[in-house]
Amino acid sequence: MQNPKFNPVFNAYLIYIGVAIASGGVALYTPLIVSETGQHFSGFWAASILFGLNLGRVIGSYLGGKYSTLANYPWSVSGNILLEGVALYCMAFLPQAWMLALFALLAGLGSGLSFPGLKNYLLKLRELDQSSLFSRLAFAIRIGLVGGYLTASWVPHDSLNLVFLIVLITFIAYGIFMLVAMRSIAEHEQQYLSQQTLSGQTGTSTSAIYATDRVASPAQVTKLPLLFYLSNAVFWCFAVQPMIGFSLHIPKFTPEIPVSTPFWLGALVIIFFQIPVSKRAIRTRDHFLFLQIGYACLFASFALMVGLPHSAAAVIASAALLSFGQVFYGPSLDVLTARFANKVSADTGKLMSQQMLYQSMGSMIGSLTGGVLFDLAQRWHWPRLNWLLLAIASLVMVLLSHRKIPDLYRNTGKN
């Protein structure tokens, strides 16, 4: 008999609160350290911090996919969260830019190792709907980002020691919340599997349809199609453009609006629309439709900038469309990955690690290419160039998301 005291909703919200707190810490330090590094060193070294952070996430996601124990045990997940917090705190005391990039890489390593484990434990809450789990996770992240941006407006920018002390505290709190939730979930999971073994259940029941730890037979183990992962990488490569593209575009072409406008607007759009939109996707084909809509929103966002690069209203509308793309795309990709793992009885933690690997690779490449494309557009005196290239690439992904990617997904894992 399962533990009657186990409350899946309570444990889910422990995770959400921890994620929101840590996201607030990320939003607090990122613009400040990038700005300070750009002023004291150069734009290249400022970009190297974001590059190092995402490179660390790529390495961490790769290791998490190869060594599943890094994502399957509460203490290992919380330890990686603490690694990220300590690495970030050390950045307040580093005198050289290359040191900042190195410790950003360490922080990214902790993030890349811990986040797939977080998703893995959320998926063990079989009593809760997968779509709602991931949409609420995205909601918690955005709530934290808004809180972090608000905090950054009154924290003294000349005191990075204070900033990174706050960041360390947020990650310690995140690790504690996660540890409490994961230990409770792990205990419940063990009882559940013991009950299944004692009752001799071998078929697939409604209560077991979301199981994530079943051992697969050699004939069933498979991987998601490469194009599915590449789609994730390309999407997030485009989605990070506000960090670079808008930040460079607004001061030069639309100085009448604050440079922070896309960040605030994007966070608010996701906060208000993430859960209502995600609830509308139930069937697998609904989630594939949402992937296509996500890319269509990116295309519309970039096309608007191509048509009206000097319009402040166009920038605002473009930022909103970009955020709607994330609203549709992110949670649906998580659900499709989880359902695929269930279909082929694969290790969900490994698949989530692979998914984050490609997402981090996309963000890493996007953070660098965003600045390069902007520089090329200025050098060739064609401010539409970077947006035009992004719009064309997004349109190609809309077409691939319509038929090619769904067909590959459905045909993979068949016996």
VMD Tcl script that draws the C-alpha trace (Angstrom):
set ca {
  {0.00 0.00 0.00}
  {1.29 3.44 -0.94}
  {2.02 6.12 1.61}
  {-1.28 7.97 2.24}
  {0.67 11.02 3.42}
  {2.33 11.51 0.04}
  {1.02 14.65 -1.65}
  {2.11 14.98 -5.31}
  {0.78 18.53 -5.64}
  {2.73 19.69 -2.56}
  {5.96 18.15 -3.85}
  {5.43 19.63 -7.31}
  {5.02 23.08 -5.79}
  {8.14 22.62 -3.67}
  {10.02 22.15 -6.94}
  {8.26 25.10 -8.61}
  {9.06 27.44 -5.71}
  {12.70 26.36 -5.70}
  {12.98 26.90 -9.45}
  {11.34 30.33 -9.18}
  {13.78 31.40 -6.46}
  {16.81 30.27 -8.48}
  {15.46 31.90 -11.66}
  {15.22 35.14 -9.72}
  {18.90 34.81 -8.86}
  {19.80 34.22 -12.51}
  {17.81 37.30 -13.62}
  {19.52 39.34 -10.91}
  {23.13 38.62 -11.82}
  {23.10 38.09 -15.61}
  {22.54 41.67 -16.87}
  {24.77 43.10 -14.15}
  {27.80 40.90 -14.73}
  {27.52 41.18 -18.52}
  {27.28 44.98 -18.26}
  {30.17 45.27 -15.79}
  {32.40 42.99 -17.86}
  {31.62 44.93 -21.04}
  {32.57 48.20 -19.37}
  {35.79 47.00 -17.74}
  {37.03 44.64 -20.47}
  {35.19 44.31 -23.79}
  {32.03 43.11 -25.45}
  {33.79 39.91 -26.47}
  {34.57 38.99 -22.88}
  {31.03 39.94 -21.85}
  {29.69 37.53 -24.46}
  {32.18 34.89 -23.30}
  {30.34 34.69 -19.96}
  {27.08 33.68 -21.65}
  {29.01 31.39 -23.98}
  {30.76 29.72 -21.05}
  {27.50 29.35 -19.16}
  {25.81 27.60 -22.08}
  {28.91 25.53 -22.87}
  {28.85 24.26 -19.30}
  {25.19 23.34 -19.71}
  {26.03 21.43 -22.88}
  {28.78 19.46 -21.11}
  {26.56 18.87 -18.07}
  {23.66 17.67 -20.22}
  {25.97 15.31 -22.09}
  {27.32 13.85 -18.85}
  {23.79 13.59 -17.44}
  {22.71 11.64 -20.50}
  {25.71 9.31 -20.32}
  {25.64 8.76 -16.55}
  {22.01 8.58 -15.49}
  {22.89 8.40 -11.78}
  {23.69 12.13 -11.95}
  {20.01 12.81 -12.68}
  {18.35 9.98 -10.74}
  {19.40 10.56 -7.12}
  {18.27 13.44 -4.87}
  {21.69 14.16 -3.36}
  {23.44 14.27 -6.73}
  {20.85 16.69 -8.17}
  {21.02 18.97 -5.12}
  {24.82 18.78 -5.13}
  {24.90 20.01 -8.72}
  {22.57 22.86 -7.80}
  {24.98 23.85 -5.03}
  {27.88 23.66 -7.50}
  {26.15 26.21 -9.68}
  {25.47 28.55 -6.76}
  {29.02 28.41 -5.37}
  {30.57 28.94 -8.83}
  {28.40 32.01 -9.36}
  {29.27 33.39 -5.93}
  {32.99 33.09 -6.69}
  {32.52 35.34 -9.74}
  {32.16 38.34 -7.40}
  {35.84 38.03 -6.42}
  {37.50 37.26 -9.77}
  {39.74 40.03 -11.21}
  {40.18 38.71 -14.76}
  {37.60 38.25 -17.51}
  {38.85 34.79 -18.46}
  {38.29 33.71 -14.86}
  {34.69 34.91 -15.06}
  {34.18 32.86 -18.22}
  {35.74 29.80 -16.57}
  {33.53 29.98 -13.49}
  {30.51 30.66 -15.70}
  {31.34 27.36 -17.37}
  {31.39 25.64 -13.95}
  {28.02 27.20 -13.10}
  {26.63 25.99 -16.42}
  {27.97 22.50 -15.68}
  {25.97 22.41 -12.45}
  {22.88 23.64 -14.26}
  {23.24 21.13 -17.08}
  {23.60 18.26 -14.60}
  {20.73 19.27 -12.30}
  {17.91 20.42 -14.58}
  {17.29 17.08 -16.35}
  {17.10 15.49 -12.89}
  {14.49 18.05 -11.92}
  {12.36 17.12 -14.93}
  {12.88 13.43 -14.24}
  {11.48 13.78 -10.71}
  {8.53 15.83 -11.93}
  {7.66 12.98 -14.28}
  {7.54 10.55 -11.35}
  {4.42 12.39 -10.16}
  {2.17 10.08 -12.17}
  {-0.97 11.40 -10.48}
  {-0.49 14.78 -12.20}
  {-0.94 15.69 -15.87}
  {2.34 15.99 -17.79}
  {1.26 19.04 -19.78}
  {0.34 20.90 -16.60}
  {3.60 19.87 -14.92}
  {5.76 21.39 -17.62}
  {3.61 24.46 -18.23}
  {3.69 25.26 -14.50}
  {7.45 24.72 -14.52}
  {7.81 27.30 -17.31}
  {5.44 29.59 -15.39}
  {7.57 29.31 -12.23}
  {10.72 30.15 -14.18}
  {9.13 33.30 -15.61}
  {7.77 34.41 -12.25}
  {11.28 34.10 -10.87}
  {12.75 36.09 -13.76}
  {10.33 38.96 -13.20}
  {11.20 38.99 -9.49}
  {14.91 38.99 -10.34}
  {14.60 41.90 -12.74}
  {12.66 43.86 -10.12}
  {15.29 43.13 -7.50}
  {18.05 44.21 -9.87}
  {16.44 47.65 -10.12}
  {17.19 48.49 -6.45}
  {20.22 46.36 -5.58}
  {23.38 48.57 -5.76}
  {25.04 47.70 -9.06}
  {28.47 48.71 -7.77}
  {28.44 45.94 -5.18}
  {28.74 42.62 -6.97}
  {29.62 40.99 -3.65}
  {26.09 41.68 -2.41}
  {24.54 40.64 -5.72}
  {26.27 37.26 -5.79}
  {25.65 36.67 -2.09}
  {21.93 36.98 -2.84}
  {22.42 34.63 -5.80}
  {24.16 32.05 -3.59}
  {21.31 32.21 -1.07}
  {18.74 31.63 -3.83}
  {20.57 28.51 -5.02}
  {20.94 27.14 -1.50}
  {17.19 27.57 -1.03}
  {16.59 25.94 -4.42}
  {18.75 22.95 -3.48}
  {16.97 22.48 -0.14}
  {13.49 22.66 -1.69}
  {14.53 20.19 -4.39}
  {16.10 17.77 -1.89}
  {12.99 17.66 0.29}
  {10.72 17.10 -2.71}
  {12.95 14.52 -4.42}
  {13.42 12.40 -1.30}
  {9.67 12.27 -0.79}
  {9.07 11.41 -4.45}
  {11.81 8.75 -4.41}
  {10.30 7.07 -1.35}
  {6.87 7.06 -2.96}
  {8.36 5.70 -6.18}
  {10.00 2.80 -4.36}
  {6.71 1.90 -2.68}
  {4.91 2.11 -6.01}
  {7.38 -0.19 -7.78}
  {7.29 -2.66 -4.87}
  {3.51 -2.77 -5.03}
  {3.65 -3.38 -8.80}
  {6.09 -6.26 -8.29}
  {4.05 -7.87 -5.52}
  {0.81 -7.63 -7.47}
  {2.48 -9.18 -10.52}
  {1.29 -6.49 -12.91}
  {2.95 -6.83 -16.29}
  {0.53 -4.96 -18.50}
  {0.18 -1.23 -18.92}
  {-2.46 0.28 -16.69}
  {-3.79 3.81 -16.53}
  {-1.88 4.52 -13.33}
  {1.39 3.23 -14.82}
  {1.23 4.93 -18.21}
  {3.57 7.71 -17.10}
  {6.18 5.40 -15.53}
  {9.69 6.68 -16.21}
  {12.00 4.08 -14.72}
  {11.03 0.85 -16.40}
  {13.88 -1.23 -17.75}
  {13.68 -1.58 -21.51}
  {14.43 -4.67 -23.49}
  {17.37 -4.36 -25.92}
  {15.01 -4.39 -28.91}
  {13.01 -1.48 -27.56}
  {15.76 0.91 -26.50}
  {16.09 3.68 -29.08}
  {16.75 7.36 -29.42}
  {14.64 10.20 -30.64}
  {15.35 11.19 -34.25}
  {18.28 13.59 -34.63}
  {16.06 16.08 -36.46}
  {13.82 16.24 -33.36}
  {16.79 17.30 -31.23}
  {18.12 19.67 -33.88}
  {14.72 21.33 -34.01}
  {15.02 22.02 -30.30}
  {18.52 23.47 -30.75}
  {17.43 25.72 -33.62}
  {14.37 26.96 -31.76}
  {16.36 28.08 -28.71}
  {19.09 29.51 -30.93}
  {16.41 31.86 -32.27}
  {14.65 32.35 -28.94}
  {17.76 33.83 -27.25}
  {17.79 36.66 -29.78}
  {16.26 39.18 -27.31}
  {19.40 38.80 -25.18}
  {21.53 40.00 -28.09}
  {19.43 41.20 -31.03}
  {17.00 43.48 -29.21}
  {19.63 44.70 -26.75}
  {21.76 45.92 -29.67}
  {18.90 47.01 -31.91}
  {16.92 49.20 -29.50}
  {19.62 51.76 -28.55}
  {20.53 52.28 -32.22}
  {17.18 52.19 -34.01}
  {14.39 52.66 -31.42}
  {15.95 54.61 -28.53}
  {12.54 55.96 -27.50}
  {11.82 52.75 -25.59}
  {13.88 51.27 -22.69}
  {16.19 48.44 -23.66}
  {14.61 46.22 -20.98}
  {11.19 46.33 -22.67}
  {11.45 42.97 -24.52}
  {12.51 41.18 -21.32}
  {9.61 42.48 -19.23}
  {7.09 41.95 -21.97}
  {8.33 38.48 -22.79}
  {8.14 37.36 -19.18}
  {4.64 38.74 -18.71}
  {3.32 37.12 -21.91}
  {4.58 33.72 -20.75}
  {3.24 34.23 -17.22}
  {-0.28 35.04 -18.39}
  {-0.59 32.62 -21.29}
  {1.63 29.59 -20.56}
  {-0.80 27.51 -18.50}
  {-4.04 28.36 -20.40}
  {-2.40 27.58 -23.75}
  {-0.68 24.36 -22.61}
  {-3.93 22.95 -21.24}
  {-5.36 22.94 -24.77}
  {-2.87 20.31 -25.94}
  {-3.96 16.81 -24.93}
  {-3.26 14.44 -27.81}
  {0.20 13.85 -29.26}
  {-0.79 15.50 -32.54}
  {-1.87 18.58 -30.58}
  {1.64 18.92 -29.22}
  {3.13 18.62 -32.72}
  {0.76 21.36 -33.86}
  {2.04 23.49 -30.98}
  {5.64 22.97 -32.14}
  {4.65 24.27 -35.55}
  {2.79 27.23 -34.07}
  {5.87 28.01 -31.95}
  {8.04 28.31 -35.04}
  {5.32 30.25 -36.85}
  {5.38 32.80 -34.03}
  {9.14 33.15 -34.40}
  {8.73 33.68 -38.15}
  {6.08 36.36 -37.59}
  {8.29 38.05 -34.99}
  {11.33 38.25 -37.26}
  {9.28 39.15 -40.36}
  {7.82 42.11 -38.46}
  {11.33 43.36 -37.73}
  {12.26 42.98 -41.40}
  {9.31 45.15 -42.41}
  {9.55 47.79 -39.66}
  {13.04 47.87 -38.15}
  {12.76 51.50 -37.01}
  {9.35 51.17 -35.32}
  {9.17 50.93 -31.53}
  {5.69 49.40 -31.80}
  {7.09 46.69 -34.09}
  {9.81 45.88 -31.54}
  {7.20 45.47 -28.80}
  {4.96 43.31 -31.00}
  {7.95 41.26 -32.15}
  {8.97 40.59 -28.54}
  {5.44 39.46 -27.71}
  {5.36 37.07 -30.69}
  {8.74 35.68 -29.73}
  {7.41 34.89 -26.25}
  {4.28 33.27 -27.67}
  {6.61 30.99 -29.62}
  {8.10 29.82 -26.32}
  {4.64 29.41 -24.80}
  {3.65 26.96 -27.54}
  {6.95 25.19 -28.14}
  {8.67 24.52 -24.79}
  {6.14 22.47 -22.74}
  {4.94 20.51 -25.78}
  {8.48 19.38 -26.58}
  {8.88 18.17 -22.97}
  {5.63 16.20 -23.15}
  {6.55 14.60 -26.50}
  {9.92 13.54 -25.08}
  {8.26 12.01 -22.00}
  {5.66 10.16 -24.08}
  {8.34 8.80 -26.37}
  {10.25 7.50 -23.35}
  {7.09 5.75 -22.16}
  {6.45 4.29 -25.62}
  {9.85 2.63 -25.88}
  {10.40 2.10 -22.12}
  {13.50 4.30 -22.21}
  {15.22 6.16 -19.37}
  {13.43 9.51 -19.23}
  {16.30 11.15 -17.36}
  {18.68 10.35 -20.23}
  {16.28 11.64 -22.86}
  {15.73 14.85 -20.90}
  {19.50 15.29 -20.60}
  {19.90 14.87 -24.35}
  {17.10 17.35 -24.94}
  {18.77 19.93 -22.68}
  {22.10 19.24 -24.37}
  {20.73 20.39 -27.72}
  {18.80 23.26 -26.13}
  {22.00 24.53 -24.50}
  {23.93 24.11 -27.75}
  {21.31 26.21 -29.51}
  {21.47 28.90 -26.84}
  {25.27 28.88 -26.93}
  {25.41 29.31 -30.69}
  {22.59 31.86 -30.66}
  {24.27 34.06 -28.07}
  {27.33 34.37 -30.33}
  {25.69 34.54 -33.75}
  {23.21 37.18 -32.60}
  {26.04 39.69 -32.16}
  {27.83 38.60 -35.34}
  {24.69 39.00 -37.47}
  {24.04 42.43 -35.99}
  {27.62 43.53 -36.72}
  {27.34 42.29 -40.31}
  {24.06 44.16 -40.76}
  {25.70 47.40 -39.61}
  {28.82 46.88 -41.69}
  {26.76 46.33 -44.84}
  {24.36 49.17 -43.91}
  {21.37 46.84 -44.08}
  {19.67 46.74 -40.64}
  {17.16 44.16 -41.88}
  {19.79 41.53 -42.70}
  {19.95 39.71 -39.36}
  {16.15 39.63 -39.02}
  {15.71 38.47 -42.63}
  {18.03 35.50 -42.16}
  {16.22 34.51 -38.95}
  {12.82 34.83 -40.65}
  {13.86 32.58 -43.55}
  {15.30 29.94 -41.22}
  {12.15 30.03 -39.05}
  {9.94 29.51 -42.11}
  {11.98 26.43 -43.05}
  {11.42 25.02 -39.55}
  {7.67 25.72 -39.80}
  {7.57 23.50 -42.89}
  {9.67 20.75 -41.28}
  {7.48 20.84 -38.16}
  {4.37 20.31 -40.28}
  {5.17 16.80 -41.51}
  {8.80 15.69 -41.49}
  {9.49 15.81 -37.73}
  {6.13 14.22 -36.68}
  {6.61 11.36 -39.17}
  {10.10 10.61 -37.90}
  {8.88 10.71 -34.31}
  {5.98 8.30 -34.93}
  {8.08 5.85 -36.93}
  {10.89 5.64 -34.36}
  {10.72 2.96 -31.71}
  {8.38 0.64 -33.60}
  {9.11 -3.04 -33.15}
}
mol new
graphics top color blue
foreach p $ca { graphics top sphere $p radius 0.5 }
foreach p [lrange $ca 0 end-1] q [lrange $ca 1 end] { graphics top cylinder $p $q radius 0.2 }
display resetview
